[in-house]
């Protein structure tokens, strides 16, 4: 499972993003083996029958299991 959120430094609650916009910085959340910052990361994209390509680069920000990610849901009748 992979979740993206916009990193809000003024608050401890972060908004979940459905779509990524070019030129903005995002935080990705994954369940993975424990690693400690600063750890460089490279995200690869696999395509059927093609060689893997680099999708993103960055570094490990922190390990915070209590980080709150908010998802906006519109309820209608």
N, C-alpha and C positions, 0 to 999 in steps of 0.2 A: 504494500500500500504506500502510495506516495502522495503527500499533500503539500501544496504550496501556499504561502501566506506572505503578505506584505509586512516588512519589519517595521513596527511602530516603536520608536525609542522613547516616546512620551508616555506610554501606557504598557501595562503588562498583559493586555488582551490584544490579539492579532487577528485581522480579518483574512478568512480563507479566500483564495483567488481561484476562479474556475479557468480563466484564460490569462496567459502571460503576455504582457505588453513589452514591445521592444524598447530597450534603453532604461528599464527599471531594474532595481535589485530586489530579489525575492529570497525567501528562506524555504528550503525544502525539508520535509520531515520524512524520515524513513525508520523502519525497524531494522537494525543491523547490529552486528557485534559491537561491543563497547570499545570506543576509541576516545582519545582525549585530545583537546585542541592544543596547539595549532596543527591540524592535519590537512595537508593539501588533498583535494578531491578532484577527480575527473569523472564526469558522467558520460557514458557511451550509449548510443542509440543503435539497436540491432534491427536490421531489415532483412527480410527473407532473401537469401541468395546473394546478398551484397556484403561488403566488408563493413565492420562497425565504424561509425563516425562519431566525432566528439559532439555532444549535445550541450554540455555546460562545464565550466571549470569554476573552482572556488575553494573554500576552506571550511573546516568544521568550526562552527560558531560556539556551540556549547552543548552540553548534555543536560537538558532540563525536562524531566518527565512531567512536571507540573505546569508547563507552558499552556496557556489557554488559546485555542483557535476558535474563532466565532464564525458561524456560517449563517448568512442571511437567507431566510425562507419567507416567501410571500404567500400568505394564506388567502384564498378566495373561496366564495361560495358558488 
